[in-house]
Amino acid sequence: MECVHQVALLLKNALDPDGLTLFQANRTAGWQDVFHMHVHVVPRYDGDRLVKPWDVPPTDEIHLDEVLRRITADDSTSPGEQDK
């Protein structure tokens, strides 16, 4: 995270963006295109075209209740099973 902070400061000083977006992606469906751990540091400007993919219309309550039930279930996944 020290390196991320340094890169963020370099971009802030060199490009004077309105903000920065940091993200880390896992697996192809999560936008990972280089398969090692890294953090994207993206300079942002008011009105730029980058959009939050999670800004979607509200999901119905029944679906959200099912998601909550699944992530709070007591049957924890054993180590190594998370990536399956």
C-alpha positions in Angstrom: 0.0 0.0 0.0 3.0 2.3 0.4 3.6 2.0 -3.3 0.0 2.7 -4.1 0.2 5.8 -2.0 3.3 6.9 -3.8 1.8 6.4 -7.2 -1.3 8.2 -6.1 0.7 11.2 -5.0 2.7 11.2 -8.3 -0.5 11.2 -10.3 -2.1 13.9 -8.1 0.9 16.1 -8.5 1.6 15.5 -12.2 -2.0 15.4 -13.5 -4.1 17.3 -10.9 -7.1 15.0 -11.2 -10.4 15.8 -9.6 -10.1 12.4 -7.8 -8.5 9.0 -7.9 -10.1 5.6 -8.1 -8.2 2.6 -6.7 -9.2 -1.0 -7.4 -7.9 -4.5 -7.3 -9.5 -7.1 -9.6 -9.7 -10.9 -9.2 -10.2 -13.4 -12.0 -11.3 -12.7 -15.5 -15.0 -11.9 -14.7 -13.7 -9.4 -12.1 -11.7 -7.6 -14.9 -8.3 -9.1 -13.9 -6.1 -9.2 -17.0 -2.7 -9.6 -15.4 -2.8 -12.6 -13.1 -0.9 -11.4 -10.1 -1.9 -9.1 -7.2 -1.8 -5.4 -8.2 -3.8 -2.3 -7.6 -5.1 0.0 -10.4 -4.6 3.7 -9.6 -6.9 5.7 -12.0 -6.9 9.5 -12.2 -10.5 10.7 -12.4 -12.0 13.9 -13.8 -15.5 15.3 -13.3 -17.6 14.0 -16.3 -15.2 11.3 -17.4 -16.7 8.2 -18.9 -15.6 5.6 -16.3 -18.7 4.3 -14.6 -19.3 2.2 -11.6 -20.5 -1.2 -12.8 -22.4 -1.8 -9.5 -24.6 1.3 -10.2 -27.4 -0.8 -11.6 -31.2 -0.6 -11.0 -32.2 -1.9 -7.5 -32.5 -5.6 -7.2 -35.7 -7.1 -5.8 -35.8 -7.8 -2.0 -36.2 -11.5 -2.4 -32.9 -11.8 -4.3 -31.1 -9.7 -1.7 -32.5 -11.8 1.1 -31.1 -14.9 -0.6 -27.7 -13.3 -1.1 -27.7 -12.3 2.6 -28.6 -15.9 3.6 -25.8 -17.4 1.5 -23.0 -15.1 2.8 -24.1 -15.4 6.4 -24.6 -19.1 6.4 -22.8 -21.0 9.2 -21.3 -23.6 6.8 -18.0 -21.8 6.2 -15.9 -22.7 3.2 -12.7 -24.5 4.0 -9.4 -22.8 3.0 -8.6 -23.2 -0.7 -12.3 -23.6 -1.6 -13.0 -19.9 -2.1 -11.6 -19.8 -5.7 -13.8 -22.7 -7.0 
